[in-house]
């Protein structure tokens, strides 16, 4: 006669083993890390998260679950990070918008982009470029600046949205070069690029990501780039520094961060795991294909923290003087 109790024990053991083998999607298991993406699926931040997630999880030996928490220029998801425990169980994708611009331009201020976070590692950045319509009568940056000074109505410049990095750059450009620069915001890089191609605006300030095809096709012309040194992907295009405007040397950066007060050993472990991911050739290839450029060197956690402090110092006055606000 079969041992019913032994069979039941074996059955229960099999069920328990199967349950352990299948991830529980409704609620994170102990040891699981939540990675908050403060934007909707499909954007640059979400793409970054999905590129780095497998390697980072392997390096830490923990499951990483991506949570998209979009809204309010990224501040909803980022505020969740601020309120999370500083034990390494919650991290987030941070970039120029939610932890750089939002703390400067949103009223009331939702958090401090420097002091309310532990900035762990910088993943990549995307330079910004000034583009002209392919059939523009302008052929250089100097000609655009001269037109802004000479024309009564100045020149128009498009950006991917009010309060974004490129809007700030336009305000800084107007302050440094003089003349009249009229901002025309669009709902994203795509619409702004199409408007530039059709000649709706004199020029377009935009992240390079998503525009290389139009540049290569001659639909638009790149006349300035925001990198500190000449950029290999845009041969012959001068940097703002070379044009005499070093304050416009800025990029849209992306990284991972945690809440304020994370213990140093946890930060060091995450930083080392992230650096191993960034050293992987396939990861680099995938980031570049998405328009996100690996930094080519190790950026310490302290350096990524300093990026935020420097951003507030340089761009805070621009936001205040131009009265840029984010609702």
Secondary structure, 3 states (H helix, E strand, C coil): CCCHHHHHHHHHHHHHHHHHHCCCCCCCCCCCEEEEECCCCCCHHHHHHHHHHHHHHHHHCCCEEEEECCCHHHHHHHHHHHCCCCCCCEEEEEEHHHHHHHHHHECCCCCCCCCCEEEEEEEEEEEEEEEEECCCCCCCHHHHHHHHHHCCCCEEEEECCCCCHHHHHHHHHHHHHCCCEEEEECCCHHHHHHHHHCCCCCEEEEECCCCHHHHHCCCEEEEEECCCCCCHHHCCCCECCCCCCHHHCCEEEEEEEEECCCCHHHHHHHHHHHHHHHCCHHHHHHHHHCCCEECCCCCCHHHHHHHHHHHHHHHHHHHHHHCCCEC
